[in-house]
Amino acid sequence: MTPAELSAATTGRDLRLPFGIALVALACVAPLFLGNYPLHAMIIALIFLLPAHGLNLLLGYTGLLSLAQSAFFGIGAYTSALLAVYFGTPFYVNFLAAGLAAGLIALPLGIPALRLRATSFVMCTLGFVIIGQAIAKNWISLTRGDMGLAAIPKPYFALGPASFAISGTVGFYYLVLTIAAIATLVAYLIVRSPAGRNMIAIRENETLAESVGIPIWYYKLIVFMISAAFAGLGGSLYAHYLTVVSPLTFQMYYSTTMLIIVLGGGAGTISGVIFGSLLFVGLTEALRVAPELRMIAYGFFLLGLVFWFPSGFAPLIGRFWSFLEKRK
Amino acid sequence: MFYTIIEQVVNGIVSGSVYAIVAVGMTMIFGVLRAINFAHGEYYMLGTFGAWFAIEYFDLPYPVAVVIGVVATAVIAVVVGNFVMQRIVGAPAEAGVLATLGVALILQNTVILAFGGSYKFFSGGYIEPVSVFGFTLAEQRILIIIVGLIVFVGLELMVTYSRMGKAMRAVSQNIECCAVVGIDVRHIALWTFILGAGLAALSGVLTAPVNVSVYGGMGELITFKTLPIIIMGGLGNVRGTFVAAMILGIAESLVATYIGLQFRDTVGFATLMLVLMWRPHGLFSAQARF
C-alpha cells in the first residue's frame, strides 16, 4: 500500500474525506472567482484527467509503461469529430462512441503488442502514435489530412422536447467537471475491486501473480482497452472543446503530458492523479509566457521524477496527512 | 527506369549511412546502459546547430565547423552523461525512457529558446555535384557514404581489438561480472554515451549541407527513425543495426519515389510494427534479450 493509503487505513480517513469534499466544493464554485484563462487551464487539466486515469490504471496499477495514450486520445477525438460533423449526432453519442472506438481499436493493437517485452512494448506503443498521426494526415478522404476537421458543434443535450447547448467556458467547465468526477469514481471503483488488487499483484510480481491463478494476459489486455477507452473519452471532450481536430492531436506531447501527470502525482494512487493534474495546471499557468520554458520545466520534472521522486509526490501527500493527523 | 531505381537506391544508401552513424551510437548506448536514449536525435541536432553557429557567426570554414559541432555536442554529452546517463546504469527500464525523454525536452527547447524556432539556412559543405559512374551526386553525399563506412569499420575494429571496446562488450553482456573483474562500469557507460552522442553529432553536421534547413525540432524526427532501426537490427547489435539502417534508407527512398513522399517518414515505424509482430527480437538476433 502506498503511504497515503496506509495512513488512511490505520487512522481512519478523518481528514481525507472532509478535505476531498472541500476540494470538490471549491471546484464547483471556481468559475465565480476564476477568470476566463485560468478556467480554460482548469478545463484542459480536467480533460487530461481522463487519459491520465487510464494511464494510471495501466502504468500505476498494472505496471505497463505505455506511450500510446496520445494515439487513443486522437482516435477518440477524431471519432467524436467525424460523428458530429458528418452526422450531427448529440454529444453523448459522440462521447460514448469515442470511448468505445478507442477501446475496441485497442483490442487488435494490444494482442500482439502485449506479447512483447517491456522495452519493445514501449516502442510499439510509440509506433501506434506515429502510425495514428500518419493515418490522420494521409487518409484525406476521411480526415481531411492536415487541414483537419473544424467547426465541431458545441455539445448539446436533448431530453425529449427540451434541449440545451453548452456554450461558453463556464458551461463547458461544469460539463468537464462532472465527467471527470464520474471518471474518477469509476477509476476508484476499479482500483478498489478485487480486479484492482490483481492488477497491483501483476505490477509487483508477474510470475507470482500468475502462480496464484491470476490470468495476467487477460488482465493486461483488458486494462489496456479500458485505458484506451478513458483516453478516447478525453479525446472526445478535447475535440468538442477546441472545435477543431487535426493530426496534431496525435503528438507525443500529449503522451508526455499524461506521463508527467501520472508520475508526478504518484502512479498507483487515485488522489495522486488528481494532484498531478492540478500540478500540470499550475505549471502551465506559471509558464504560459513561453511554451518552450514550460517544456524545459517538463523535462526537468521528468528527470526529478526518475531520480528523486520515483513514487511521485504521493509519499509527500501521505506525510502531509500523517502530519495533520498527529496534530489533532 | 532501371537508372531511376539505381539512383534511388544510391540515395537510399546515402540516407542509410546517415541513419547508420546515428543508430550504431544509439544501439551501443543501449547495449551498455540498457536504456533507450530518447534524446539521441537531439545530439544530431546539437551537432548541426554547433556547426551552423560557427559558420553563421564566425564565418569559419566547413571542416572547422564540423569539428566545432562535434566537440560542442561532446561537451554537452559530458554534462548530460555525468548527471543523467550514469545514474541510469542499474536502474529499471522505465527510468531510462523517462530520463532521456526529459533530457530531450530540455535540449530541444533550450535550443529553440536560444535561437528561435524558425528554420535556419545551413550554408557550407561540399555541395558541388560530381559525376560518379554516370550518376550525378553532390560531393557531400559521397562524403557521407565514405564516413559511414569508416565509422562502421572503425567501430568494428575498436570493439574487437581495443581495451575500451572489449570493456564495452563486457558491460553489455554481464554488468555484475564486470564489477568482479574490475571494469569501471560507470566510466565505460559515460564514454560509450559520449561516443554515441558524438557520432550522432557527426552525422548531423555531415548531413546539414544536404538537408540545408536547420531547426530545433529536427532531432525528434531522427530519434523516431532511429528507434525502429535499432530494434530491427537487434538492440545492442552493431552490425545488425548498420544493415537495418541501410535497409531503412533504401526503403524510404523507394517508398518516397514510387508510393508517395508523404509516406516516407512512416516507413520506419510501419516496418517496425511488422517486425515486432513477427520477429520481436529483431531481424538478426537469435533470441529475444529485451
Interface residues (C-beta under 8 A of the other chain):
Chain A: L65 P112 A113 R115 L116 R117 A118 T119 S120 V122 M123 C124 L126 G127 I130 I131 A134 K137 N138 M252 T256 L259 L263 A290 E292 L293 M295 I296 Y298 G299 F300 F301 L302 L303 L305 V306 F307 P310
Chain B: I36 V84 R87 A91 A93 E94 A95 V97 L98 A99 L101 G102 V103 A104 L105 I106 L107 Q108 N109 T110 I112 L113 G117 E220 F224 L227 P228 I231 L235 Q262 F263 D265 T266 F269 A270 L272 M273 L276 M277 P280 A288 F290
